[in-house]
Amino acid sequence: MPNQDSDYLAFVKYEGGLVADGYLDARKSAEVLMGIDEVMRYFLYQIDKTLAEKDFEIPIRVRKGSWEALIPHTLSGWLVTAVGAGITTYATTAMKKIAENDFKDIQTKDVLKQAIKTIKWVLRISKHVKSLVIKEFTNIQFKDESGESLIGIPNESGELLYVSKKYLEAYQNCPEKLFVKLAEIIQPEREFEIGFNELEPLDKDDTSRTIKISTSEKAIFYKEDNDDEVLFPELLHGAYVELDGHVSRGNENANSIGFEYFRHILTCYPVQGNIKDYKSLMFTNCIIKGYVDRKDDLGNILEKKPKIRFISLEELNTKNAQLDLFK
């Protein structure tokens, strides 16, 4: 059952026998939290780019029978709330005041609700066409509903899913590996689910309260890498390169970014400065300029996946390099 605590707007959770006591091991929990953070920030930034300058944290509460992250109604609530075992960590009046001031110009519930709806639609479209890679569609149909033109996307069985243009564009622009960290731990007794609180009224463009990803659908969002394969052998150690791709994450502790390039995430480090200088470019399509690094931890040039030491990171002037909707 979805969470029924009225203090929360929505939830992201895992449910099943493997989390029956409300636990994930530390490594899985860390990966999942990073995954939730990356997915939420990506869709929030698409709606309001000013949020790239804000700092906020994700409240987590573990309950028997599931492992879940609870999403409050406002970003100020998100900033000040860190729930563990039912205890509120950031509960002081001063912290709440700072948070309210920080987000006073943002209609945060509307932004958060739109982000959750968009995530659900992207997952729903992916499940319908069994892919997050397909970006163009044929044999589409149109219909009007409540004054809005909807696009009917056929799947391999010819069944149509009618979608608003904005959600179809969100699916098209979504990085193909955005959900990898969330999908990786899905197993027969550990399903992923995202949805709205049962007490939250649904908007007219949101036909399902929750959406689940089962083990049979895991491969849509997560595929095992072949560790024996040398990735991009043409990128030779020390070579200067200019690559077009997508900035998929940032890690301030490691001072690195993740750069999606031909369906793989390359770890990239600035030659000078801090990745905080590139905060406004998170989750955008960019051209990265720098030098290939294939050194391993011992200094040997043996790394199968190249890293990039970049001297320049610039947003592409292609409106997020959006693909044509239809052939």
N, C-alpha and C positions, 0 to 999 in steps of 0.2 A: 504494500500500500504506500502511496506517496505520503510524504511528511505532512502532518496536519497542524503544525505549530504556526499560529497566525503571525508570529514575528518574522517569518521568512517568506520570500517571494517564490523561490524555486530550489531545486536540489539537483545534485549530481551524485550518483551512488552506484555501488556494486551490491548485488543481492544474490544469494544462493548458499548452498551448503558449505562452500569454502570460506564464507565470511559469516557463518551462522552465529558465531560468538562476537561478531563485530570487530574482527581484526584482519589487518594485512601486515605482512612483515615489513620491517623498516625500509628496506630497499624498494619494495613495490610501492609503499606509501609515498616515498620521496618522489618516485617517477610519476605517480598518478597526480600528486600535487603540482608538480611542474607542468604536467599535461593540462590540468584544469586551468592553471594560470595562463599558459600559452594560448589555449583556445578562447578563454574569456577575454583576454586582452586583445587578441586579434579581432574578434567581432566588435568589441567595444570601440576600438580605435577606428574601425570602418565607419561607425556611426558618428563618433565625435573625436576628431584627432587631438583636441585639446587634452584629452584624458591621458595622452602619452606623458604629460608633464606631472601627473598626479601619482601619488604613492598610495596603494591600498592593499590590504591583506585578505586572505580567504579564511572565513571561520569554518572550523571542522568540528563535527560532533559525531561520535561513534555510538551507535545504538545496536542492541542485540538484534541479530538477524540481517544486518546490513552494515556497510561502511559508506558514509555519505558526507558530502560537503553541502552545507546549507547556505543559500545565497539570500542575504537580506534585501529589503525593499530599496535601500538607498546605498550609494557608494560611501557616504559618510558613515552609515551603519557598518558597511564592509570594513572601513578603515579601523573603527574603534572596537569591533567585535572579534574576539578570538576564543572560540568555545572549545573546551576540552573537558570531558567528564562533567559537563554541566556547569563549569566555572567560567565566568566572564573575566578575561584578563585585562583588557583596556576598558575600565569602567569609570574612570575618574571624570568629573565634570569638565576639567580643563582639556582633556584629550577630546572629549565630545565636542567642545566648543571649537577647537582647532579644526576638527574634521568638518563640522558644519560650515565654517567659514571657507574651507578649502574647496568645497563643492557647491557653494551657494548659488553659483550661476548656471548649474547644470541640472536639468530635469532628470534626476538620477533614476527614479523608478521607471520612467518611460524609456530611458536608454537601456537599462538592465533588462526590462521586459522585451524590448525589441531584439536585444542580443540573444536572449534565450530562444525567442521565436525563430530567429534566423538560424541558430544552431540546429534546432529541431528540424527545420525545413531542409537544411543541407543534408542532414543525416537521412531524412525521409526520402529525398530524391536519390541519394546514393544507394539506399536499400532498394528502391524501385528499379533502378537501371543496373544494380549490382556493380557499381563502379564509382570511384571518385576521380577517375581519369578521363572518362568521356566528357567532352566539353561542347560538342556540337550534336544536333539532333535532326533527324529527317522524319517525314510523315507526321509532323506535328498537327494539332488541331487547335482551334480557338473557340471560346464560348464566353458570353457575358454573364456575370453573376453579381447582383447587387451593385450594378453600375461599373464594375471593374472587368476588364478583359483578362481572362485567364488562358494560359498556354497549356495544352494537353501534350504531355511527353509520353510516348509509347515505350514499354519495356520489351524484352525479347518475346513475350507472349502476346504482344499487341495491346495489353491493358494500358489505359491512359491514367496518368496522374496530372490533375490540373493544378497549375502553380502560378502564382503572381510573378510578374516579370522581375521584380526586385529580388525575390528569393531564388529565382533561376540564375540571375546574375551573381548572387552571392555564392551559389554552388559552383558556377563557372570559374569565379575568381579564387575559390578556396584552394590553398596549397594542398597538394596531394598527400602530404605526410603530416598534416596538422593534427590528426587524431591518433597518431601512432602510439604515443605514450598511454593514452586512455584505452586503446584497443589491445595493446600487447598482453595484458594480464587476463583478458576475457577467456574463460574456460567453461566447460559444460555446466559446472556448478558455481559460476561466478559471472553473471551477466551485467552489462553496463546499462544504466538508465539515466535519462535526464528529463526533467519535467517541472511543471508548476505545482505549487502547493494546492492541495485539494480545495482550499478555501478561496483561492484566487480565481475571479471570473475570467473566462477565456475571451479573447478578442475574436471578432468575426472572421479574421484571416488565420485563425489558429484552430484547426479542427480536432486535434488530439492533445490531451493534457500531457501525456508523456510519450517518449519513444525509447525503445529498447534495442540494444545490439546484442545478439546472441552469438554463440560460438560458430554457428553456420554462416554468419555474416562478418565475422572477424576479418577474413581475408580481403574484404573491400577496403579496410582501413589500415591493415598491418600485414606486411609480407616480410618473411625472413630474408636478411641479406646473406649473400654468399661470401663468407669470410675468406675463401680461397681466391676470390677474384680480385685482380688489381684494377682498382676503379680509376677510370679516365687515364689510361697509360700515356696518352698524348700530352698530359700535363706533367712535364718533366721538372724535376727538382731544380729550383733556382730560376725557372723561366718566368718572364714577365707575362701576365695574362690580363685580359679584360673580359669578364664573364657577366652575362645577363642572368638574373635569377631573382629570388624572393627572400627577404630577410624574415626568417621564421621564428627567431627567438633571440634573447640577449641574456648573458650570464655575467653580472657585474663582478662576482667573486673571481671568475676566471678571466675577466676582461675579454670576453669573446662573444661573437654572434654566430648563430646558425644561418647558413645561406643555402636555400634550396636551389639546386642546379641539376636539371634533368632527372628529377625524382629522387635525388640523393641530397642529404644535408651535409654540407661541408662546414667544418669549424674554421672560423676566420678570426684573426687577431689584428688589431691596429698596430702599425709599425710605431706610431707615436700617439700619445693621448689615451683617452678613456672612452669606452663605448657609450658612456653617458652623453657624449657629444653627438651621438647618432640616434638618440632616443626618438626623435621625430620620424625616423626612417624605419622604425620597427613595423613589421608586417606590411611592407610596401615592396613593389618590384623595383629593383635597383641594378645598376651596373657597378661591379666591384673591380678595382684595379689594384694589382699588387703582384706578389711573387709566390710561386708554388713552394711549399715546404713538405718534404716527405721524410724528414728525420723522425726516428722513433725515440723512445725515452733514453736510449743509450747513445744517441747521436748518430746512429747508422741510417743511411738513406734506404730504408726498407719498408716504410709505411705503405700499405695497400690503398688507403684512402688519403688523398692529398689534403693538406691544410693550406690556407691562404693567409699570407702576411700582407695586409692591404694598406695602401697609401691613400686611397680615395674610395668613397662610397657615395653614389649619387642616385637620386630617384630618377627612374625612367620617365620620359615625357610621353607616356602612352596611356594615361588614365588607368594605371594599374594593369597595363598590357591586356586589357579585356579582349577576350576572343569573341568573334561573331557568334551571336546566339544560335543562328540556324544556317544550314547550308541551303 
